[in-house]
Amino acid sequence: MNDTQLLRYSRHILLDEIGIEGQQRLLDARALIIGAGGLGSPAALYLASSGIGRITLVDDDEVDLTNLQRQVMHTSARIGQPKVDSGRAALLAINPEIEVTALRERATGERLLELVRAATVVLDCSDNFATRHAVNRACVQEGKPLVSGAVIRFDGQLSVFDTRQPETPCYACLFPEDSHFEDVACSTMGVFAPLVGVVGAMQAAEAMKLVAGIGEPLAGRLLLLDGRAMEWTALKVARQPACPVCKARAGAAK
């Protein structure tokens, strides 16, 4: 680190759990963020300001006026721009020393695997089950930790899926792909804006903990937030022996 970086990240370096070595791990990391909207905005902003050295934003949508109530990475002046381009501008305005890659696409198949393979940590900030399951399969296959968040109306949830730890579940262990969960969109159901900030910021915190090797990650636990009462509920979750996603990776590893 140079003198400017030592000053910029001094409040992290003062923490015994991070220090210079932990901050260097953050600078060396690659974060892949799927979704540059309500959750992706606070998550990306905190990762950028905290010194994650390389951030890749993936989203195929454009900034809309209705986004601005909660998607704090975007501005009125950037309505109509691709969200990833707007996001890149916001992140570099906070920290011009990092590298931000903006990918306007809906990554699937081998392309998604390629992006996950290159990442140190993956943050799923998407808004639909199909994407969440695709990202989960890619992370399990490539052995990369996944930080997953979701918010709708006044309810939020957060967990870490890190199948590098053999006893911890993947996303499909909790929400099987054949269970036919119904996607609910904030465009029809609404969403309380501060909650995406809370959950997105916590996604950034969990990602940084994983990268820096500090604390206890949320693997094996699911946090549920009731925004009306502002109460958290923590549930222990276990790996399901019959989960086809986990079994597929176990079979490939043999």
Secondary structure, 3 states (H helix, E strand, C coil): CCHHHHHHCHHHHCCCCCHHHHHHHHHHCEEEEECCCCCHHHHHHHHHHHCCCEEEEECCCECCHHHHHCCCCCCHHHCCCEHHHHHHHHHHHHCCCCEEEEECCCCCHHHHHHHHHCCCEEEECCCCHHHHHHHHHHHHHHCCCEEEEEEEECEEEEEEECCCCCCCCCHHHHCCHHHCCCCCCHHHHCECHHHHHHHHHHHHHHHHHHHHCCCCCCECEEEEEECCCCEEEEEECCCCCCCHHHHHHHHHHC
